[in-house]
Amino acid sequence: MPSIVSYLEMKSREEFSPVDAPAGFEGRKVDEPDGLVNQRMYREVGGDWDWTDRLVWSEEQWRAFAEQEGLETWLAYWEGEVAGYFELEVQDGGHVEIALFGLLPQMFGKGLGSAMLSLAVAQAWSRADTKRVWLHTCTEDHPHALANYQKRGFRLFKTVEE
C-alpha cells in the first residue's frame, strides 16, 4: 500500500496554537552537537515508524550532520527521563523545517506530543527572521501525528503518494 506524505506549514506566529507543558516536562537544546545523540534518537524514536533513510550512515556522517550549520537538535524530558526529540533545520528565506519529531515509545499516552510540538514550533518562531515553519508527515507515522500538527495551527499545502 502506498504511503501518503502530507506537507504542512505555518506562515505566521498568529496561526500557532500552543498547549501548556505538563508539570515534569522540559526541553533542552543539545548545545554541543553530537552525532551519536542524533543517531540514537533517530533509531529509538523512528524504529516503530519505518525511519530507515539514515540507518546506513557512518559515525562520520552522523557527526557531520549534527554539526552542520543551521541544524538544532532538541531533547524533550519527562520527569527527568528523555522522552523524545526534534530537529530544527534553518533554511534560506526565513524557513524553518521541523525535520524530525517524535517521542520514544515508552512515552506515548502521557500527553507529551502536543507539549513537545508546542516547544518545537515556539523555538522555530523564536528566530527573528522566521517567516514560515513547515514539516511533513506520512501515513506510516503515529496515527495522531497529523491531527496534532493541525491542532497546533499547521495547514496542509501538499500531499504526495509514494
C-alpha positions in Angstrom: 0.0 0.0 0.0 1.5 3.4 -0.9 2.3 6.0 1.7 0.7 9.4 1.6 3.1 12.2 2.6 1.4 15.3 3.9 3.3 18.6 3.9 2.1 21.3 6.3 3.1 24.9 7.0 2.5 27.8 9.3 3.1 31.2 7.8 2.7 33.4 10.8 3.1 33.3 14.6 -0.6 34.1 14.9 -1.5 30.8 13.5 0.3 28.9 16.3 -2.0 27.4 18.9 0.4 26.1 21.7 -0.5 24.0 24.7 0.9 24.4 28.1 3.5 21.8 29.0 2.5 19.5 31.8 4.4 19.6 35.1 7.6 17.5 34.7 8.1 18.3 31.0 11.0 20.3 29.7 13.0 20.7 26.6 16.7 21.3 26.2 18.7 22.2 23.1 21.8 20.0 22.6 24.4 22.7 22.8 27.4 20.7 21.8 26.3 18.9 18.6 26.8 15.1 18.9 26.1 12.8 16.1 25.7 9.9 18.5 22.7 11.6 20.1 21.0 12.2 16.8 21.8 8.6 15.7 20.4 7.1 19.0 17.3 9.2 18.9 16.6 8.5 15.2 16.8 4.8 15.8 14.8 4.7 19.0 12.1 7.2 18.0 11.9 6.1 14.4 12.1 2.3 15.0 8.4 1.7 15.0 7.7 4.2 12.2 9.9 2.8 9.4 12.5 5.6 9.6 15.2 4.0 7.5 16.9 6.7 5.4 19.7 7.3 7.8 20.3 3.8 9.2 23.2 3.3 6.7 25.0 6.4 7.8 28.5 6.0 9.2 29.6 7.6 12.5 31.4 10.3 10.5 28.2 11.0 8.5 26.2 11.4 11.8 28.9 13.7 13.2 28.9 15.9 10.1 25.1 16.0 10.0 24.8 17.0 13.7 27.5 19.7 13.3 26.1 21.3 10.2 25.2 25.0 10.3 21.5 25.7 10.7 20.6 22.4 12.5 19.4 22.4 16.1 18.7 19.2 18.0 16.4 19.3 21.0 15.7 16.7 23.6 12.4 16.6 25.5 12.4 15.3 29.1 9.6 13.9 31.2 10.3 13.8 34.9 14.0 13.7 34.2 14.0 11.0 31.5 14.5 11.6 27.8 11.0 11.5 26.2 11.7 12.4 22.6 13.5 14.7 20.3 13.2 17.0 17.3 15.5 18.6 14.8 15.0 22.1 13.5 16.6 23.0 10.2 17.0 26.7 9.5 16.7 27.2 5.7 17.1 30.1 3.3 14.4 32.7 3.1 13.3 32.6 6.7 12.0 29.0 6.5 12.4 26.6 9.4 11.7 22.9 9.0 10.8 20.6 11.8 12.8 18.0 10.1 12.3 15.1 12.6 10.0 14.9 15.5 8.9 12.1 17.8 8.5 10.5 21.2 10.1 7.4 22.5 7.6 4.5 22.5 7.5 4.3 26.3 6.4 7.9 26.4 3.2 7.5 24.4 -0.1 8.2 26.1 1.2 10.8 28.5 0.1 13.9 26.6 3.6 14.8 25.7 3.4 15.0 21.9 1.4 18.3 22.0 3.8 19.8 24.5 6.8 18.8 22.6 5.4 20.1 19.3 4.5 23.4 21.0 8.1 23.6 22.1 9.4 22.9 18.6 7.1 25.5 17.0 7.9 28.1 19.6 11.7 27.6 19.1 11.2 27.8 15.3 9.3 31.1 15.7 11.8 32.5 18.2 14.2 33.4 15.4 13.6 37.0 14.4 13.9 36.1 10.7 11.4 33.2 10.6 8.7 33.7 8.0 7.5 30.1 7.8 7.6 26.9 9.8 7.0 23.6 8.0 7.1 19.9 8.3 5.9 16.7 6.7 4.4 13.5 8.0 3.1 10.3 6.4 0.6 7.6 6.9 3.3 5.4 8.5 3.8 7.9 11.3 2.0 7.9 14.6 -1.8 7.9 14.0 -2.2 11.1 16.0 0.7 13.0 14.2 -1.3 14.8 11.5 -4.1 15.8 13.9 -1.6 17.1 16.4 0.1 19.2 13.8 -3.2 20.7 12.6 -4.3 21.4 16.2 -1.2 23.5 16.7 -2.0 25.6 13.6 -0.3 23.9 10.7 -2.1 23.9 7.4 -1.8 21.3 4.7 -0.3 22.6 1.5 0.6 19.4 -0.5 0.1 15.7 -0.4 2.1 13.2 -2.4 1.6 9.4 -2.8 4.9 7.5 -2.6 
